[in-house]
Amino acid sequence: MSHDHNHQIGNYNRAFGIGVMLNVVFVAIEAGYGVAAGSLALIADAGHNLSDVLSLLIAWGAGLLATKAATEKRTYGFRKVTVMASLASAILLLVALGGITWETIGRFFDPKPVDGMTVIVVAAIGVVINTITALLFVSGQKADLNIRGAFLHMAADAGISLGVVVAGIIIMVTGWLFIDPLISLLIVAVILFSTWSLLRDSMNLAIDSVPEGIDIAEIKRYLTGLENVSQIHDLHVWPMSTTEVALSVHLIIVDDPLKNDFLSKLQQGLHDRFSIEHSTIQIERKNDDSCMLNKNECI
C-alpha cells in the first residue's frame, strides 16, 4: 500500500468520524419528529440517512483495512475491500429505496395529515448537516470511488432534505396531503439517479474491469512505441483498490541488449503517464516461442 494512500486515509478518519456522529444524531431527531408529525417524507429521509450512516461506516472500515500490510495468504493485503465497500454501499442504497417506494405507494391511497412546520424545521436542519458532511469529502471524491460514494450519499441527502422543506411549505399553503408521498417518490428518483454511476463503476471494479480514466489503447501505443519492443501480448490492467491500479504485460523485444535501467524507467513511465501503481513486466525475445500465454495474439 503506498504511503500517499495511507496518508489520505489518515486525513479522512476525522471526516468519517464527524460525518457518522452528525448523521446518527440527526437520524434519531428526524425519525422521531417524522412519526410525531405524521410525515412519510421525513421518515423516508431518516431511513435513507440511516443507510448513509451504515455506508459511511463501511467506507471508513474498508479504508482502514486497506492500509493493513500484505500477508502470505493475502498477497495484495486488503486493498480490494474498498471496492467491495463501494459496491455494498450502492446495494444498501437500492434496498433502502425499495422500502421507501413501497411505503410511499401505500400512502398515496391512504393520505395522512402532516404537520408542515415540523417537516420544514427538521428538514432544514438536515440540509445544513448533510451539506457540512458532503463538504468533508468533496476534495477526495474524484480520486477514490469509496470517498465518492460517501460524497454522493451526503450531497444527495442535502438536496433531498431541501425537497422535504419545499413539501412542508406546499402542504402548509395548500393543504394538499398527496405532496408528502409525491416528494418521497422524487427522493427515490433523485437518489437512484445520483447513485447509478456509483453502482456501475463499483460493479466494473469488482470484476477487474479497466478503471475509469485509464486509456488502454494509449497504454498499448506507449508500450509498442518503446525502443527495442517489437510486440506485446497478455496485457492486463485492473484495480487493486478504489485508488490503485495494477498492470501486467509481456514485451517481445528485438535481440539488441536492453539498458540496465529499462524496466525501472518503464515502471516510472507507466506511473507518471497512466497512474499505474503496480506494474509487472515480462521480457521475451522475438524468436522465443516458450511463453505459454502467447497464442498468436500479439498486438
For each residue, the residues with C-beta under 8 A, 3 or more apart:
1: 5 6 66 67 68 69 77 79 244
2: 5 6 244 277
3: 6 7
4: 7 8
5: 1 2 8 9 66 67 241 243 244
6: 1 2 3 9 10 67
7: 3 4 10 11
8: 4 5 11 12 140 144 243
9: 5 6 12 13 63 64 66 67
10: 6 7 13
11: 7 8 14 15
12: 8 9 15 16 60 63 137 140 147
13: 9 10 16 17 60 64
14: 11 17 18
15: 11 12 18 19 136 137
16: 12 13 19 20 56 57 59 60 63 150
17: 13 14 20 21 60
18: 14 15 21 22 133 136
19: 15 16 22 23 56 133 136 137 150 154
20: 16 17 23 24 53 56 57 60
21: 17 18 24 25
22: 18 19 25 26 129 132 133
23: 19 20 26 27 49 52 53 56 129 130 133
24: 20 21 27 28 53
25: 21 22 28 29
26: 22 23 29 30 49 125 126 129
27: 23 24 30 31 46 49 50 53
28: 24 25 31 32
29: 25 26 32 33 122 125
30: 26 27 33 34 42 45 46 49 122 123 125 126
31: 27 28 34 35 42 43 46 47 50
32: 28 29 35 36
33: 29 30 36 37 39 42 118 122
34: 30 31 37 39 40 41 42 43 45 46 122
35: 31 32 38 43
36: 32 33 115 118
37: 33 34 42 114 115 118 119 122
38: 35 112 113 114 115
39: 33 34 42 43 114 115 118 119 164 168 180
40: 34 43 44 103 104 107 112 180 181 184
41: 34 44 45 119 123 164 167 180 181 183 184 187
42: 30 31 33 34 37 39 45 46 118 119 122 123 164
43: 31 34 35 39 40 46 47 103
44: 40 41 47 48 100 103 104 184 187
45: 30 34 41 42 48 49 123 126 157 160 161 164 187
46: 27 30 31 34 42 43 49 50
47: 31 43 44 50 51 96 99 100
48: 44 45 51 52 93 96 97 100 157 160 187 191
49: 23 26 27 30 45 46 52 53 126 130 157
50: 27 31 46 47 53 54 96
51: 47 48 54 55 92 93 95 96
52: 23 48 49 55 56 153 154 157
53: 20 23 24 27 49 50 56 57
54: 50 51 57 58 92
55: 51 52 58 59 88 89 92 93 149 150 153
56: 16 19 20 23 52 53 59 60 150 153
57: 16 20 53 54 60 61
58: 54 55 61 62 85 88 89 92
59: 16 55 56 62 63 82 85 86 89 146 147 149 150
60: 12 13 16 17 20 56 57 63 64
61: 57 58 64 65 85
62: 58 59 65 66 78 81 82 84 85 86 146
63: 9 12 16 59 60 66 67 82 85 146
64: 9 13 60 61 67 68
65: 61 62 68 78 81
66: 1 5 9 62 63 77 78 79 81 82 241
67: 1 5 6 9 63 64
68: 1 64 65 77 78
69: 1 77
70: 74 75 76 77
71: 74 75 77
72: 75
73:
74: 70 71 77 78
75: 70 71 72
76: 70 79 80 240
77: 1 66 68 69 70 71 74
78: 62 65 66 68 74 81
79: 1 66 76 82 240 241 244
80: 76 83 84 239 240 241
81: 62 65 66 78 84 85 241
82: 59 62 63 66 79 85 86 144 145 146 241 242 243
83: 80 86 87 145 202 205 206 239 241 242
84: 62 80 81 87 88 206
85: 58 59 61 62 63 81 82 88 89 146 149
86: 59 62 82 83 89 90 145 146 148 149 198 201 202 205 242
87: 83 84 90 91 199 202 203 205 206
88: 55 58 84 85 91 92
89: 55 58 59 85 86 92 93 149 150 153 198 202
90: 86 87 93 94 149 195 198 199 202
91: 87 88 94 95 199
92: 51 54 55 58 88 89 95 96
93: 48 51 55 89 90 96 97 153 191 195
94: 90 91 97 98 192 195 199
95: 51 91 92 98 99
96: 47 48 50 51 92 93 99 100
97: 48 93 94 100 101 188 191 192
98: 94 95 101 102
99: 47 95 96 102 103
100: 44 47 48 96 97 103 104 184 187 188
101: 97 98 104 105 185 188
102: 98 99 105 106
103: 40 43 44 99 100 106 107 184
104: 40 44 100 101 107 108 181 184 185 188
105: 101 102 108 109 181
106: 102 103 109 110
107: 40 103 104 110 111 112 180 181 184
108: 104 105 111 178 181
109: 105 106
110: 106 107
111: 107 108 177 178 180 181
112: 38 40 107 177 180
113: 38 177
114: 37 38 39 119 168 171 177 180
115: 36 37 38 39 118 119
116: 119 120 168 169 171 172
117: 120 121 168 172
118: 33 36 37 39 42 115 121 122 168
119: 37 39 41 42 114 115 116 122 123 164 165 167 168 171 180
120: 116 117 123 124 165 168 169 172
121: 117 118 124 125
122: 29 30 33 34 37 42 118 119 125 126
123: 30 41 42 45 119 120 126 127 161 162 164 165 167 168
124: 120 121 127 128 161 165
125: 26 29 30 121 122 128 129
126: 26 30 45 49 122 123 129 130 157 158 160 161 164
127: 123 124 130 131 158 161 162 165
128: 124 125 131 132
129: 22 23 26 125 126 132 133
130: 23 49 126 127 133 134 154 155 157 158 161
131: 127 128 134 135 154 158
132: 22 128 129 135 136
133: 18 19 22 23 129 130 136 137 154 157
134: 130 131 137 138 151 154 155 157 158
135: 131 132 138
136: 15 18 19 132 133 154
137: 12 15 19 133 134 140 141 147 148 150 151 154
138: 134 135 141 151
139:
140: 8 12 137 143 144 147 151
141: 137 138 144 147 148 150 151 152
142: 148
143: 140 147 243
144: 8 82 140 141 147 148 242 243
145: 82 83 86 148 149 198 201 202 205 242
146: 59 62 63 82 85 86 149 150 242 243
147: 12 59 137 140 141 143 144 150 151 242
148: 86 137 141 142 144 145 151 152 198
149: 55 59 85 86 89 90 145 146 152 153 198 202
150: 16 19 55 56 59 89 137 141 146 147 153 154
151: 134 137 138 140 141 147 148 154 155
152: 141 148 149 155 156 194 195 198
153: 52 55 56 89 93 149 150 156 157 195
154: 19 52 130 131 133 134 136 137 150 151 157 158
155: 130 134 151 152 158 159 194
156: 152 153 159 160 190 191 194 195
157: 45 48 49 52 126 130 133 134 153 154 160 161
158: 126 127 130 131 134 154 155 161 162
159: 155 156 162 163 190
160: 45 48 126 156 157 163 164 187 190 191
161: 45 123 124 126 127 130 157 158 164 165
162: 123 127 158 159 165 166
163: 159 160 166 167 183 186 187 190
164: 39 41 42 45 119 123 126 160 161 167 168 183 187
165: 119 120 123 124 127 161 162 168 169
166: 162 163 169 170 183
167: 41 119 123 163 164 170 171 179 180 182 183
168: 39 114 116 117 118 119 120 123 164 165 171 172
169: 116 120 165 166 172 173
170: 166 167 173 174 176 179
171: 114 116 119 167 168 174 175 176 177 179 180
172: 116 117 120 168 169
173: 169 170
174: 170 171 179
175: 171
176: 170 171 179
177: 111 112 113 114 171 180
178: 108 111 181 182
179: 167 170 171 174 176 182 183
180: 39 40 41 107 111 112 114 119 167 171 177 183 184
181: 40 41 104 105 107 108 111 178 184 185
182: 167 178 179 185 186
183: 41 163 164 166 167 179 180 186 187
184: 40 41 44 100 103 104 107 180 181 187 188
185: 101 104 181 182 188 189
186: 163 182 183 189 190
187: 41 44 45 48 100 160 163 164 183 184 190 191
188: 97 100 101 104 184 185 191 192
189: 185 186 192 193
190: 156 159 160 163 186 187 193 194
191: 48 93 97 156 160 187 188 194 195
192: 94 97 188 189 195 196
193: 189 190 196
194: 152 155 156 190 191
195: 90 93 94 152 153 156 191 192 198 199
196: 192 193 199 200
197: 200 201
198: 86 89 90 145 148 149 152 195 201 202
199: 87 90 91 94 195 196 202 203
200: 196 197 203 204
201: 86 145 197 198 204 205 212
202: 83 86 87 89 90 145 149 198 199 205 206
203: 87 199 200 206 207
204: 200 201 207 209 211 212
205: 83 86 87 145 201 202 208 209 211 239 242
206: 83 84 87 202 203
207: 203 204
208: 205 238 239
209: 204 205 238 239
210: 214 216 237 238
211: 204 205 214 237 238 239 245
212: 201 204
213: 275
214: 210 211 219 237 245 274 275
215: 218 219 274
216: 210 219 220 235 237
217: 220 221
218: 215 221 222 274
219: 214 215 216 222 223 235 237 247 270 274
220: 216 217 223 224 232 235 299
221: 217 218 224 225
222: 218 219 225 226 269 270 273 274
223: 219 220 226 229 232 235 249 251
224: 220 221 229 231 232 299
225: 221 222 229
226: 222 223 229 251 266
227:
228: 253 254 256 258 262
229: 223 224 225 226 232 251 252 253
230: 252 253 254 286
231: 224 251 252 286 298 299
232: 220 223 224 229 235 249 250 251 252 298 299
233: 249 250 252 291 293 294 297 298 299
234: 248 249 250 291 293 294
235: 216 219 220 223 232 247 248 249 250 299
236: 247 248 249
237: 210 211 214 216 219 245 246 247 276
238: 208 209 210 211 245 246
239: 80 83 205 208 209 211 242 244 245 246
240: 76 79 80 244 245 246 277 278
241: 5 66 79 80 81 82 83 244
242: 82 83 86 144 145 146 147 205 239
243: 5 8 82 143 144 146
244: 1 2 5 79 239 240 241 277 278
245: 211 214 237 238 239 240 274 275 276 277 278
246: 237 238 239 240 276 277 278 279 280
247: 219 235 236 237 270 274 276 278 279 280
248: 234 235 236 279 280 281 282
249: 223 232 233 234 235 236 279 280 281 282
250: 232 233 234 235 281 282 283 284 291 293 294
251: 223 226 229 231 232 281 282 283 284
252: 229 230 231 232 233 284 285 286 288 294 298
253: 228 229 230 256 258 283 284 285 286
254: 228 230 286
255: 285 286
256: 228 253
257:
258: 228 253 262 283
259: 262
260:
261: 264 265
262: 228 258 259 265 266
263: 266 267 281 283
264: 261 267 268
265: 261 262 268 269
266: 226 262 263 269 270 279 281
267: 263 264 270 271 276 279 281
268: 264 265 271 272
269: 222 265 266 272 273
270: 219 222 247 266 267 273 274 276 279
271: 267 268 274 275 276 277 279
272: 268 269
273: 222 269 270
274: 214 215 218 219 222 245 247 270 271
275: 213 214 245 271
276: 237 245 246 247 267 270 271 279
277: 2 240 244 245 246 271
278: 240 244 245 246 247
279: 246 247 248 249 266 267 270 271 276
280: 246 247 248 249
281: 248 249 250 251 263 266 267
282: 248 249 250 251 291
283: 250 251 253 258 263
284: 250 251 252 253 288 290 291 294
285: 252 253 255 288
286: 230 231 252 253 254 255
287:
288: 252 284 285 291
289: 294
290: 284
291: 233 234 250 282 284 288 294
292:
293: 233 234 250
294: 233 234 250 252 284 289 291 297 298
295:
296:
297: 233 294
298: 231 232 233 252 294
299: 220 224 231 232 233 235
